[in-house]
């Protein structure tokens, strides 16, 4: 199916909106945390841990977020990239097709030159 050609600025707008979603989700998460604290979190904290303050709650949230980010970076990201690379290589990929042509040409050249390959 033929793709439509639009001005590049349209794609730029979409990319910028999706890039800003990260920052908006941080603000949204902070607002959800504050809403929880002021609706039921502080009541629970007052009952079971009266020493637990809003700042401790926010610090705990930041620590959990950083730990989740570290887990994602160290474990999930390499796994996700491995799967995506495998899928990209396996399915219709022009870079793989070009590489296969290059390897066939290299093999042909090596045969003409009398060089044994691996």
DRENTORKOL-3810 file (N, C-alpha, C; in nm, 4 decimals):
REM DRENTORKOL-3810
@n.u->0.0844; n.v->-0.1159; n.w->0.0000; ca.u->0.0000; ca.v->0.0000; ca.w->0.0000; c.u->0.0903; c.v->0.1239; c.w->0.0000
@n.u->0.0586; n.v->0.2167; n.w->-0.0854; ca.u->0.1388; ca.v->0.3367; ca.w->-0.0989; c.u->0.1139; c.v->0.4305; c.w->0.0192
@n.u->0.2224; n.v->0.4890; n.w->0.0694; ca.u->0.2118; ca.v->0.5812; ca.w->0.1822; c.u->0.1946; c.v->0.7239; c.w->0.1327
@n.u->0.1222; n.v->0.8005; n.w->0.2106; ca.u->0.1006; ca.v->0.9407; ca.w->0.1772; c.u->0.2239; c.v->1.0224; c.w->0.2158
@n.u->0.2494; n.v->1.1273; n.w->0.1404; ca.u->0.3612; ca.v->1.2160; ca.w->0.1721; c.u->0.3062; c.v->1.3449; c.w->0.2308
@n.u->0.3452; n.v->1.3701; n.w->0.3550; ca.u->0.3033; ca.v->1.4917; ca.w->0.4229; c.u->0.4267; c.v->1.5727; c.w->0.4593
@n.u->0.4015; n.v->1.6904; n.w->0.5093; ca.u->0.5127; ca.v->1.7738; ca.w->0.5516; c.u->0.5793; c.v->1.7094; c.w->0.6745
@n.u->0.7116; n.v->1.7177; n.w->0.6863; ca.u->0.7800; ca.v->1.6555; ca.w->0.7998; c.u->0.7379; c.v->1.7125; c.w->0.9346
@n.u->0.6875; n.v->1.8347; n.w->0.9371; ca.u->0.6477; ca.v->1.8960; ca.w->1.0635; c.u->0.5367; c.v->1.8171; c.w->1.1324
@n.u->0.4546; n.v->1.7472; n.w->1.0564; ca.u->0.3475; ca.v->1.6671; ca.w->1.1144; c.u->0.4079; c.v->1.5541; c.w->1.1980
@n.u->0.5073; n.v->1.4872; n.w->1.1439; ca.u->0.5764; ca.v->1.3829; ca.w->1.2197; c.u->0.6498; c.v->1.4403; c.w->1.3393
@n.u->0.7071; n.v->1.5599; n.w->1.3232; ca.u->0.7773; ca.v->1.6270; ca.w->1.4330; c.u->0.6829; c.v->1.6498; c.w->1.5499
@n.u->0.5607; n.v->1.6935; n.w->1.5205; ca.u->0.4620; ca.v->1.7185; ca.w->1.6258; c.u->0.4319; c.v->1.5897; c.w->1.7013
@n.u->0.4131; n.v->1.4808; n.w->1.6283; ca.u->0.3844; ca.v->1.3526; ca.w->1.6929; c.u->0.5014; c.v->1.3076; c.w->1.7801
@n.u->0.6230; n.v->1.3211; n.w->1.7298; ca.u->0.7412; ca.v->1.2805; ca.w->1.8065; c.u->0.7534; c.v->1.3650; c.w->1.9328
@n.u->0.7338; n.v->1.4948; n.w->1.9220; ca.u->0.7455; ca.v->1.5816; ca.w->2.0386; c.u->0.6374; c.v->1.5532; c.w->2.1420
@n.u->0.5173; n.v->1.5238; n.w->2.0971; ca.u->0.4101; ca.v->1.4905; ca.w->2.1913; c.u->0.4449; c.v->1.3616; c.w->2.2646
@n.u->0.4907; n.v->1.2596; n.w->2.1918; ca.u->0.5229; ca.v->1.1337; ca.w->2.2591; c.u->0.6454; c.v->1.1490; c.w->2.3481
@n.u->0.7409; n.v->1.2349; n.w->2.3117; ca.u->0.8556; ca.v->1.2591; ca.w->2.3996; c.u->0.8140; c.v->1.3311; c.w->2.5274
@n.u->0.7165; n.v->1.4198; n.w->2.5177; ca.u->0.6724; ca.v->1.4929; ca.w->2.6364; c.u->0.5892; c.v->1.4061; c.w->2.7302
@n.u->0.5395; n.v->1.2939; n.w->2.6833; ca.u->0.4590; ca.v->1.2057; ca.w->2.7683; c.u->0.5376; c.v->1.1568; c.w->2.8897
@n.u->0.6677; n.v->1.1374; n.w->2.8740; ca.u->0.7504; ca.v->1.0949; ca.w->2.9877; c.u->0.7395; c.v->1.1967; c.w->3.1007
@n.u->0.7554; n.v->1.3240; n.w->3.0690; ca.u->0.7506; ca.v->1.4292; ca.w->3.1708; c.u->0.6101; c.v->1.4444; c.w->3.2280
@n.u->0.5112; n.v->1.4335; n.w->3.1421; ca.u->0.3734; ca.v->1.4433; ca.w->3.1904; c.u->0.3389; c.v->1.3269; c.w->3.2823
@n.u->0.3935; n.v->1.2088; n.w->3.2551; ca.u->0.3653; ca.v->1.0942; ca.w->3.3421; c.u->0.4322; c.v->1.1123; c.w->3.4782
@n.u->0.5483; n.v->1.1800; n.w->3.4821; ca.u->0.6103; ca.v->1.2093; ca.w->3.6117; c.u->0.5208; c.v->1.3009; c.w->3.6948
@n.u->0.4682; n.v->1.4049; n.w->3.6326; ca.u->0.3782; ca.v->1.4969; ca.w->3.7015; c.u->0.2524; c.v->1.4227; c.w->3.7464
@n.u->0.1990; n.v->1.3379; n.w->3.6589; ca.u->0.0789; ca.v->1.2617; ca.w->3.6915; c.u->0.1041; c.v->1.1677; c.w->3.8095
@n.u->0.2186; n.v->1.1006; n.w->3.8107; ca.u->0.2513; ca.v->1.0099; ca.w->3.9203; c.u->0.2658; c.v->1.0866; c.w->4.0512
@n.u->0.3293; n.v->1.2024; n.w->4.0470; ca.u->0.3417; ca.v->1.2849; ca.w->4.1672; c.u->0.2034; c.v->1.3261; c.w->4.2189
@n.u->0.1163; n.v->1.3671; n.w->4.1287; ca.u->-0.0190; ca.v->1.4080; ca.w->4.1696; c.u->-0.0968; c.v->1.2894; c.w->4.2273
@n.u->-0.0801; n.v->1.1708; n.w->4.1682; ca.u->-0.1477; ca.v->1.0528; ca.w->4.2233; c.u->-0.0969; c.v->1.0202; c.w->4.3631
@n.u->0.0348; n.v->1.0306; n.w->4.3804; ca.u->0.0919; ca.v->1.0056; ca.w->4.5121; c.u->0.0409; c.v->1.1037; c.w->4.6158
@n.u->0.0372; n.v->1.2305; n.w->4.5788; ca.u->-0.0134; ca.v->1.3319; ca.w->4.6720; c.u->-0.1616; c.v->1.3111; c.w->4.7022
@n.u->-0.2378; n.v->1.2738; n.w->4.6006; ca.u->-0.3806; ca.v->1.2458; ca.w->4.6221; c.u->-0.3980; c.v->1.1292; c.w->4.7180
@n.u->-0.3188; n.v->1.0239; n.w->4.6974; ca.u->-0.3253; ca.v->0.9095; ca.w->4.7895; c.u->-0.2900; c.v->0.9526; c.w->4.9320
@n.u->-0.1832; n.v->1.0304; n.w->4.9445; ca.u->-0.1390; ca.v->1.0727; ca.w->5.0776; c.u->-0.2470; c.v->1.1530; c.w->5.1484
@n.u->-0.3084; n.v->1.2467; n.w->5.0762; ca.u->-0.4055; ca.v->1.3351; ca.w->5.1412; c.u->-0.5448; c.v->1.2734; c.w->5.1546
@n.u->-0.5720; n.v->1.1625; n.w->5.0868; ca.u->-0.7037; ca.v->1.0990; ca.w->5.1025; c.u->-0.7008; c.v->0.9827; c.w->5.2005
@n.u->-0.6000; n.v->0.8951; n.w->5.1910; ca.u->-0.5991; ca.v->0.7810; ca.w->5.2827; c.u->-0.4603; c.v->0.7462; c.w->5.3356
@n.u->-0.3560; n.v->0.7821; n.w->5.2648; ca.u->-0.2204; ca.v->0.7459; ca.w->5.3072; c.u->-0.1822; c.v->0.8042; c.w->5.4409
@n.u->-0.2126; n.v->0.9303; n.w->5.4622; ca.u->-0.1761; ca.v->0.9939; ca.w->5.5899; c.u->-0.2571; c.v->0.9358; c.w->5.7052
@n.u->-0.3803; n.v->0.8953; n.w->5.6769; ca.u->-0.4644; ca.v->0.8336; ca.w->5.7817; c.u->-0.4058; c.v->0.6989; c.w->5.8225
@n.u->-0.3647; n.v->0.6211; n.w->5.7232; ca.u->-0.3036; ca.v->0.4907; ca.w->5.7514; c.u->-0.1707; c.v->0.5097; c.w->5.8244
@n.u->-0.0910; n.v->0.6055; n.w->5.7767; ca.u->0.0386; ca.v->0.6323; ca.w->5.8409; c.u->0.0183; c.v->0.6775; c.w->5.9857
@n.u->-0.0791; n.v->0.7628; n.w->6.0099; ca.u->-0.1039; ca.v->0.8116; ca.w->6.1464; c.u->-0.1438; c.v->0.6976; c.w->6.2393
@n.u->-0.2134; n.v->0.6003; n.w->6.1859; ca.u->-0.2603; ca.v->0.4876; ca.w->6.2675; c.u->-0.1476; c.v->0.3890; c.w->6.2984
@n.u->-0.0656; n.v->0.3542; n.w->6.1966; ca.u->0.0348; ca.v->0.2486; ca.w->6.2136; c.u->0.1780; c.v->0.3003; c.w->6.2296
@n.u->0.2084; n.v->0.4168; n.w->6.1768; ca.u->0.3442; ca.v->0.4722; ca.w->6.1852; c.u->0.3331; c.v->0.6246; c.w->6.1938
@n.u->0.3021; n.v->0.6767; n.w->6.3095; ca.u->0.2791; ca.v->0.8209; ca.w->6.3226; c.u->0.4017; c.v->0.9066; c.w->6.2889
@n.u->0.5170; n.v->0.8482; n.w->6.2907; ca.u->0.6407; ca.v->0.9199; ca.w->6.2573; c.u->0.6608; c.v->0.9352; c.w->6.1066
@n.u->0.5818; n.v->0.8653; n.w->6.0250; ca.u->0.5977; ca.v->0.8651; ca.w->5.8788; c.u->0.5373; c.v->0.9931; c.w->5.8204
@n.u->0.6205; n.v->1.0752; n.w->5.7560; ca.u->0.5765; ca.v->1.2053; ca.w->5.7057; c.u->0.5574; c.v->1.2028; c.w->5.5534
@n.u->0.5030; n.v->1.3113; n.w->5.5026; ca.u->0.4847; ca.v->1.3264; ca.w->5.3584; c.u->0.6197; c.v->1.3188; c.w->5.2866
@n.u->0.7225; n.v->1.3819; n.w->5.3435; ca.u->0.8537; ca.v->1.3818; ca.w->5.2794; c.u->0.9141; c.v->1.2409; c.w->5.2756
@n.u->0.8896; n.v->1.1633; n.w->5.3793; ca.u->0.9350; ca.v->1.0237; ca.w->5.3795; c.u->0.8609; c.v->0.9446; c.w->5.2711
@n.u->0.7320; n.v->0.9695; n.w->5.2592; ca.u->0.6509; ca.v->0.9034; ca.w->5.1577; c.u->0.7030; c.v->0.9356; c.w->5.0176
@n.u->0.7307; n.v->1.0634; n.w->4.9913; ca.u->0.7819; ca.v->1.1041; ca.w->4.8604; c.u->0.9215; c.v->1.0464; c.w->4.8356
@n.u->1.0066; n.v->1.0460; n.w->4.9392; ca.u->1.1408; ca.v->0.9889; ca.w->4.9258; c.u->1.1322; c.v->0.8399; c.w->4.8960
@n.u->1.0438; n.v->0.7699; n.w->4.9645; ca.u->1.0222; ca.v->0.6277; ca.w->4.9400; c.u->0.9770; c.v->0.6051; c.w->4.7949
@n.u->0.8888; n.v->0.6912; n.w->4.7460; ca.u->0.8426; ca.v->0.6799; ca.w->4.6070; c.u->0.9561; c.v->0.6995; c.w->4.5073
@n.u->1.0436; n.v->0.7964; n.w->4.5355; ca.u->1.1589; ca.v->0.8207; ca.w->4.4470; c.u->1.2532; c.v->0.7005; c.w->4.4491
@n.u->1.2793; n.v->0.6453; n.w->4.5674; ca.u->1.3692; ca.v->0.5293; ca.w->4.5786; c.u->1.3128; c.v->0.4109; c.w->4.5020
@n.u->1.1844; n.v->0.3839; n.w->4.5170; ca.u->1.1203; ca.v->0.2734; ca.w->4.4439; c.u->1.1315; c.v->0.2966; c.w->4.2934
@n.u->1.1084; n.v->0.4200; n.w->4.2499; ca.u->1.1170; ca.v->0.4521; ca.w->4.1073; c.u->1.2586; c.v->0.4304; c.w->4.0545
@n.u->1.3592; n.v->0.4751; n.w->4.1290; ca.u->1.4987; ca.v->0.4567; ca.w->4.0862; c.u->1.5333; c.v->0.3078; c.w->4.0800
@n.u->1.4883; n.v->0.2304; n.w->4.1779; ca.u->1.5142; ca.v->0.0859; ca.w->4.1757; c.u->1.4477; c.v->0.0192; c.w->4.0551
@n.u->1.3261; n.v->0.0623; n.w->4.0242; ca.u->1.2577; ca.v->0.0075; ca.w->3.9068; c.u->1.3326; c.v->0.0442; c.w->3.7780
@n.u->1.3838; n.v->0.1676; n.w->3.7710; ca.u->1.4591; ca.v->0.2109; ca.w->3.6534; c.u->1.5883; c.v->0.1305; c.w->3.6393
@n.u->1.6564; n.v->0.1045; n.w->3.7514; ca.u->1.7785; ca.v->0.0239; ca.w->3.7473; c.u->1.7489; c.v->-0.1187; c.w->3.7007
@n.u->1.6416; n.v->-0.1770; n.w->3.7533; ca.u->1.6020; ca.v->-0.3115; ca.w->3.7106; c.u->1.5722; c.v->-0.3133; c.w->3.5611
@n.u->1.5012; n.v->-0.2121; n.w->3.5141; ca.u->1.4688; ca.v->-0.2052; ca.w->3.3716; c.u->1.5960; c.v->-0.1939; c.w->3.2880
@n.u->1.6905; n.v->-0.1105; n.w->3.3313; ca.u->1.8145; ca.v->-0.0886; ca.w->3.2562; c.u->1.9024; c.v->-0.2135; c.w->3.2552
@n.u->1.9146; n.v->-0.2790; n.w->3.3707; ca.u->2.0067; ca.v->-0.3911; ca.w->3.3824; c.u->1.9486; c.v->-0.5228; c.w->3.3306
@n.u->1.8185; n.v->-0.5434; n.w->3.3433; ca.u->1.7585; ca.v->-0.6730; ca.w->3.3105; c.u->1.6647; c.v->-0.6647; c.w->3.1905
@n.u->1.5658; n.v->-0.5789; n.w->3.1989; ca.u->1.4605; ca.v->-0.5779; ca.w->3.0970; c.u->1.5062; c.v->-0.5191; c.w->2.9642
@n.u->1.5819; n.v->-0.4114; n.w->2.9667; ca.u->1.6248; ca.v->-0.3459; ca.w->2.8425; c.u->1.7064; c.v->-0.4392; c.w->2.7526
@n.u->1.8100; n.v->-0.5071; n.w->2.8066; ca.u->1.8853; ca.v->-0.5984; ca.w->2.7195; c.u->1.7974; c.v->-0.7107; c.w->2.6629
@n.u->1.7079; n.v->-0.7626; n.w->2.7454; ca.u->1.6192; ca.v->-0.8686; ca.w->2.6990; c.u->1.5255; c.v->-0.8175; c.w->2.5899
@n.u->1.4670; n.v->-0.7005; n.w->2.6131; ca.u->1.3743; ca.v->-0.6402; ca.w->2.5168; c.u->1.4453; c.v->-0.6116; c.w->2.3848
@n.u->1.5664; n.v->-0.5555; n.w->2.3934; ca.u->1.6419; ca.v->-0.5257; ca.w->2.2717; c.u->1.6783; c.v->-0.6531; c.w->2.1967
@n.u->1.7126; n.v->-0.7584; n.w->2.2708; ca.u->1.7445; ca.v->-0.8856; ca.w->2.2068; c.u->1.6266; c.v->-0.9398; c.w->2.1272
@n.u->1.5092; n.v->-0.9343; n.w->2.1872; ca.u->1.3888; ca.v->-0.9818; ca.w->2.1183; c.u->1.3583; c.v->-0.8935; c.w->1.9970
@n.u->1.3668; n.v->-0.7617; n.w->2.0140; ca.u->1.3382; ca.v->-0.6711; ca.w->1.9025; c.u->1.4385; c.v->-0.6899; c.w->1.7883
@n.u->1.5670; n.v->-0.7082; n.w->1.8225; ca.u->1.6680; ca.v->-0.7303; ca.w->1.7190; c.u->1.6418; c.v->-0.8600; c.w->1.6438
@n.u->1.6059; n.v->-0.9639; n.w->1.7174; ca.u->1.5770; ca.v->-1.0934; ca.w->1.6544; c.u->1.4572; c.v->-1.0807; c.w->1.5598
@n.u->1.3531; n.v->-1.0120; n.w->1.6052; ca.u->1.2350; ca.v->-0.9942; ca.w->1.5217; c.u->1.2657; c.v->-0.9086; c.w->1.3990
@n.u->1.3436; n.v->-0.8028; n.w->1.4183; ca.u->1.3789; ca.v->-0.7152; ca.w->1.3064; c.u->1.4630; c.v->-0.7903; c.w->1.2039
@n.u->1.5488; n.v->-0.8799; n.w->1.2491; ca.u->1.6338; ca.v->-0.9564; ca.w->1.1580; c.u->1.5524; c.v->-1.0617; c.w->1.0834
@n.u->1.4570; n.v->-1.1199; n.w->1.1528; ca.u->1.3799; ca.v->-1.2318; ca.w->1.1010; c.u->1.2795; c.v->-1.1909; c.w->0.9922
@n.u->1.2150; n.v->-1.0795; n.w->1.0106; ca.u->1.1084; ca.v->-1.0385; ca.w->0.9202; c.u->1.1627; c.v->-0.9456; c.w->0.8121
@n.u->1.0787; n.v->-0.9055; n.w->0.7242; ca.u->1.1220; ca.v->-0.8260; ca.w->0.6080; c.u->1.2011; c.v->-0.7042; c.w->0.6547
@n.u->1.3323; n.v->-0.7112; n.w->0.6315; ca.u->1.4218; ca.v->-0.6052; ca.w->0.6775; c.u->1.5185; c.v->-0.5740; c.w->0.5633
@n.u->1.5125; n.v->-0.4551; n.w->0.5066; ca.u->1.5998; ca.v->-0.4214; ca.w->0.3938; c.u->1.7484; c.v->-0.4279; c.w->0.4288
@n.u->1.7842; n.v->-0.3985; n.w->0.5534; ca.u->1.9253; ca.v->-0.4050; ca.w->0.5928; c.u->1.9757; c.v->-0.5488; c.w->0.5882
@n.u->1.8924; n.v->-0.6443; n.w->0.6289; ca.u->1.9310; ca.v->-0.7853; ca.w->0.6243; c.u->1.9432; c.v->-0.8306; c.w->0.4785
@n.u->1.8507; n.v->-0.7879; n.w->0.3940; ca.u->1.8581; ca.v->-0.8225; ca.w->0.2514; c.u->1.9869; c.v->-0.7673; c.w->0.1897
@n.u->2.0227; n.v->-0.6432; n.w->0.2226; ca.u->2.1472; ca.v->-0.5846; ca.w->0.1728; c.u->2.2684; c.v->-0.6619; c.w->0.2240
@n.u->2.2659; n.v->-0.7002; n.w->0.3498; ca.u->2.3767; ca.v->-0.7761; ca.w->0.4074; c.u->2.3929; c.v->-0.9106; c.w->0.3378
@n.u->2.2821; n.v->-0.9766; n.w->0.3080; ca.u->2.2899; ca.v->-1.1049; ca.w->0.2388; c.u->2.3491; c.v->-1.0881; c.w->0.0989
@n.u->2.3138; n.v->-0.9803; n.w->0.0301; ca.u->2.3737; ca.v->-0.9525; ca.w->-0.1015; c.u->2.5237; c.v->-0.9308; c.w->-0.0883
@n.u->2.5642; n.v->-0.8541; n.w->0.0122; ca.u->2.7059; ca.v->-0.8268; ca.w->0.0346; c.u->2.7816; c.v->-0.9560; c.w->0.0621
@n.u->2.7246; n.v->-1.0427; n.w->0.1463; ca.u->2.7908; ca.v->-1.1688; ca.w->0.1782; c.u->2.8025; c.v->-1.2596; c.w->0.0558
@n.u->2.6989; n.v->-1.2622; n.w->-0.0288; ca.u->2.7057; ca.v->-1.3423; ca.w->-0.1522; c.u->2.8137; c.v->-1.2878; c.w->-0.2448
@n.u->2.8199; n.v->-1.1551; n.w->-0.2586; ca.u->2.9233; ca.v->-1.0941; ca.w->-0.3423; c.u->3.0625; c.v->-1.1205; c.w->-0.2861
@n.u->3.0758; n.v->-1.1140; n.w->-0.1557; ca.u->3.2055; ca.v->-1.1411; ca.w->-0.0920; c.u->3.2479; c.v->-1.2855; c.w->-0.1181
@n.u->3.1541; n.v->-1.3768; n.w->-0.1064; ca.u->3.1841; ca.v->-1.5184; ca.w->-0.1314; c.u->3.2275; c.v->-1.5398; c.w->-0.2760
@n.u->3.1588; n.v->-1.4751; n.w->-0.3687; ca.u->3.1933; ca.v->-1.4859; ca.w->-0.5095; c.u->3.3337; c.v->-1.4292; c.w->-0.5373
@n.u->3.3642; n.v->-1.3151; n.w->-0.4768; ca.u->3.4954; ca.v->-1.2522; ca.w->-0.4937; c.u->3.6042; c.v->-1.3416; c.w->-0.4359
@n.u->3.5790; n.v->-1.3983; n.w->-0.3184; ca.u->3.6779; ca.v->-1.4855; ca.w->-0.2547; c.u->3.7046; c.v->-1.6098; c.w->-0.3396
@n.u->3.5997; n.v->-1.6646; n.w->-0.4022; ca.u->3.6180; ca.v->-1.7806; ca.w->-0.4900; c.u->3.7050; c.v->-1.7437; c.w->-0.6095
@n.u->3.6788; n.v->-1.6274; n.w->-0.6683; ca.u->3.7583; ca.v->-1.5820; ca.w->-0.7848; c.u->3.9035; c.v->-1.5604; c.w->-0.7462
@n.u->3.9270; n.v->-1.5127; n.w->-0.6253; ca.u->4.0634; ca.v->-1.4878; ca.w->-0.5810; c.u->4.1306; c.v->-1.6128; c.w->-0.5238
@n.u->4.0538; n.v->-1.7207; n.w->-0.5092; ca.u->4.1083; ca.v->-1.8451; ca.w->-0.4561; c.u->4.1308; c.v->-1.8438; c.w->-0.3061
@n.u->4.0551; n.v->-1.7609; n.w->-0.2354; ca.u->4.0675; ca.v->-1.7515; ca.w->-0.0901; c.u->3.9571; c.v->-1.8384; c.w->-0.0282
@n.u->3.9999; n.v->-1.9246; n.w->0.0648; ca.u->3.9024; ca.v->-2.0103; ca.w->0.1308; c.u->3.8398; c.v->-1.9364; c.w->0.2473
@n.u->3.7079; n.v->-1.9420; n.w->0.2560; ca.u->3.6364; ca.v->-1.8758; ca.w->0.3635; c.u->3.6234; c.v->-1.9650; c.w->0.4846
@n.u->3.5617; n.v->-1.9124; n.w->0.5858; ca.u->3.5427; ca.v->-1.9864; ca.w->0.7116; c.u->3.4378; c.v->-2.0925; c.w->0.6954
END
